[in-house]
Amino acid sequence: MVALGSGAGHTCVDQLSGDVMGEQRIEQTIYIKAPIEQVWDALTNPDVTEQYWGKTRIESDWKPHSTIRYVRDGQTMDEHVILEIQAPAKLVHTFQPLFGDFQHEAPSKVSITLQSGGEVVRLALLHDHFAPESKVYAACREGWPMILSALKTLLETGGPLPEFQST
């Protein structure tokens, strides 16, 4: 994020948190050297999501108003609802974890847009509509960069991103 200042025609942006005028939001844009259909498949095919999303199978029939389930070790961890879908370019859904303190928060919203440009796909993610003082926001602010980096690594190299080892 870039701080643009304040005043007419400007938006105040907190570079560290992504807060815009007090609204919690996560914005990530990455560029992936892969065909758009392959990126879409990686987002919607549970056999692929399991390889980069912490062994999580993301399962749905991928139709408007359908449920998306994040399943890990046979247990449904999250349950979301598709608000809009336009394969292979756009996916908008609610975001509702079902475990721990997260399960008590109202759903937030995730929008993913893909745009093909030659041999590269631009993936733009916006995660917003968080509850005030959201614990989901805090977790996702850390999680999205790792997940998207793992997706990019898998599609560009064919292998998983090694686990980050902090010192």
Backbone torsions as a table, in degrees:
resi	resn	phi	psi	omega
1	MET	NA	151.0	178.5
2	VAL	-120.2	132.3	177.2
3	ALA	-74.9	120.9	-177.0
4	LEU	-100.2	-5.9	-178.1
5	GLY	91.4	-166.8	-179.6
6	SER	-134.5	169.1	-179.3
7	GLY	118.2	-175.0	-176.5
8	ALA	-59.8	128.7	177.1
9	GLY	77.9	4.3	-178.8
10	HIS	-119.5	157.3	178.0
11	THR	-121.3	135.6	175.3
12	CYS	-83.2	126.8	-178.6
13	VAL	-128.8	129.2	174.4
14	ASP	-86.3	113.4	-175.0
15	GLN	-59.8	-34.9	-174.4
16	LEU	-78.8	-41.7	-172.4
17	SER	-100.8	-18.6	-175.7
18	GLY	80.7	11.6	179.2
19	ASP	-74.3	129.8	175.1
20	VAL	-112.8	112.5	178.9
21	MET	49.4	42.1	177.4
22	GLY	86.5	-8.4	179.1
23	GLU	-84.5	130.7	176.6
24	GLN	-82.6	126.4	179.2
25	ARG	-152.8	148.8	177.6
26	ILE	-119.6	126.0	176.5
27	GLU	-125.8	126.6	178.7
28	GLN	-135.4	137.3	173.6
29	THR	-130.8	129.2	176.4
30	ILE	-131.7	160.2	178.2
31	TYR	-120.5	128.9	-174.4
32	ILE	-123.0	129.4	176.1
33	LYS	-82.6	90.1	-179.4
34	ALA	-169.2	155.6	174.5
35	PRO	-66.3	149.2	-177.5
36	ILE	-58.6	-36.1	179.7
37	GLU	-64.5	-35.1	178.7
38	GLN	-70.4	-38.6	177.4
39	VAL	-66.1	-44.5	178.5
40	TRP	-59.3	-45.0	178.7
41	ASP	-60.1	-39.1	179.9
42	ALA	-66.3	-27.2	178.0
43	LEU	-82.5	-24.8	-169.7
44	THR	-119.8	-3.6	-178.5
45	ASN	-103.8	113.4	-176.1
46	PRO	-60.0	-28.5	177.5
47	ASP	-67.3	-27.3	178.0
48	VAL	-87.7	-44.4	-178.4
49	THR	-58.0	-33.7	179.8
50	GLU	-60.5	-24.5	-177.6
51	GLN	-81.3	-23.3	-176.1
52	TYR	-127.0	-9.2	-173.7
53	TRP	-109.9	48.8	176.7
54	GLY	58.0	43.3	178.8
55	LYS	62.6	29.0	179.7
56	THR	-101.5	127.8	173.9
57	ARG	-90.8	122.3	178.2
58	ILE	-99.4	111.9	-169.8
59	GLU	-118.1	134.1	176.6
60	SER	-168.2	167.8	169.6
61	ASP	-92.9	-1.3	172.5
62	TRP	59.1	46.8	174.8
63	LYS	-121.1	153.8	178.7
64	PRO	-53.9	137.4	178.4
65	HIS	73.6	3.0	177.0
66	SER	-78.3	162.1	178.1
67	THR	-87.8	142.1	170.0
68	ILE	-111.4	127.8	178.7
69	ARG	-114.6	132.7	172.3
70	TYR	-97.8	112.2	-174.2
71	VAL	-115.1	123.9	178.3
72	ARG	-128.3	126.1	-179.4
73	ASP	53.2	39.4	177.6
74	GLY	79.3	-2.0	-177.5
75	GLN	-108.9	132.8	176.4
76	THR	-75.9	116.6	-177.1
77	MET	-93.3	-36.0	-178.7
78	ASP	-136.3	154.4	175.1
79	GLU	-142.1	117.8	-174.9
80	HIS	-120.7	165.5	177.3
81	VAL	-122.0	131.9	178.3
82	ILE	-73.5	122.0	178.4
83	LEU	-94.0	-34.9	179.7
84	GLU	-154.9	140.2	177.4
85	ILE	-147.5	131.3	177.0
86	GLN	-139.8	85.5	-178.8
87	ALA	-65.0	138.9	-4.3
88	PRO	-101.5	40.6	-171.0
89	ALA	-119.3	-25.0	-172.9
90	LYS	-150.7	137.5	174.9
91	LEU	-140.5	122.9	177.2
92	VAL	-126.1	129.6	-179.4
93	HIS	-150.6	160.4	171.6
94	THR	-70.0	167.6	178.8
95	PHE	-137.1	111.7	-173.8
96	GLN	-139.8	95.0	172.6
97	PRO	-64.9	150.6	-176.7
98	LEU	-113.9	18.1	-174.6
99	PHE	-133.7	158.4	175.0
100	GLY	54.7	-152.8	178.8
101	ASP	-65.8	-21.0	-178.6
102	PHE	-63.1	-33.9	-173.8
103	GLN	-65.2	-15.6	-177.5
104	HIS	-91.0	-6.0	179.7
105	GLU	-87.8	150.9	172.7
106	ALA	-65.5	152.2	179.0
107	PRO	-61.4	145.5	170.5
108	SER	-101.2	-170.0	-175.7
109	LYS	-134.2	136.8	177.4
110	VAL	-118.3	131.3	174.6
111	SER	-123.4	126.0	177.9
112	ILE	-122.0	126.4	179.0
113	THR	-123.2	132.1	177.3
114	LEU	-111.9	138.8	176.3
115	GLN	-137.6	126.4	179.8
116	SER	-86.9	136.9	177.0
117	GLY	-142.5	88.8	-176.0
118	GLY	70.6	-126.1	-179.0
119	GLU	-87.9	4.4	-172.3
120	VAL	-121.9	144.2	173.7
121	VAL	-112.8	132.3	173.0
122	ARG	-93.9	119.1	176.1
123	LEU	-106.4	118.0	178.2
124	ALA	-113.1	126.0	-180.0
125	LEU	-115.9	135.0	171.5
126	LEU	-129.5	122.4	176.7
127	HIS	-120.6	114.9	-175.5
128	ASP	-145.6	-165.9	-177.3
129	HIS	61.1	40.5	177.7
130	PHE	-77.9	152.6	172.0
131	ALA	-66.1	152.6	175.9
132	PRO	-56.6	140.0	-179.5
133	GLU	53.0	43.3	-173.7
134	SER	-68.9	129.5	172.3
135	LYS	-77.6	-29.0	176.1
136	VAL	-63.2	-43.1	178.3
137	TYR	-58.4	-48.3	-178.9
138	ALA	-58.4	-43.0	-179.6
139	ALA	-70.1	-43.1	-177.4
140	CYS	-71.2	-29.8	177.0
141	ARG	-60.0	-35.0	175.9
142	GLU	-83.7	-35.2	-172.7
143	GLY	-77.1	-41.0	-175.6
144	TRP	-59.0	-46.3	179.2
145	PRO	-58.9	-38.2	179.5
146	MET	-68.0	-44.5	-179.1
147	ILE	-63.8	-46.3	-178.8
148	LEU	-67.7	-34.8	175.0
149	SER	-64.9	-40.3	178.4
150	ALA	-65.9	-39.9	175.8
151	LEU	-60.1	-49.6	-179.9
152	LYS	-59.5	-46.4	-179.8
153	THR	-60.7	-45.7	-179.7
154	LEU	-60.7	-46.5	-176.5
155	LEU	-71.1	-32.5	-177.5
156	GLU	-87.7	-25.3	-177.1
157	THR	-115.4	-18.5	-176.3
158	GLY	84.0	-1.4	-179.4
159	GLY	-126.5	165.0	-178.7
160	PRO	-75.8	157.0	172.3
161	LEU	-75.5	125.6	177.7
162	PRO	-60.4	152.6	179.3
163	GLU	-66.0	137.5	178.3
164	PHE	-70.6	128.9	179.3
165	GLN	-110.5	101.3	-179.9
166	SER	-77.0	149.3	-178.5
167	THR	-103.5	NA	NA
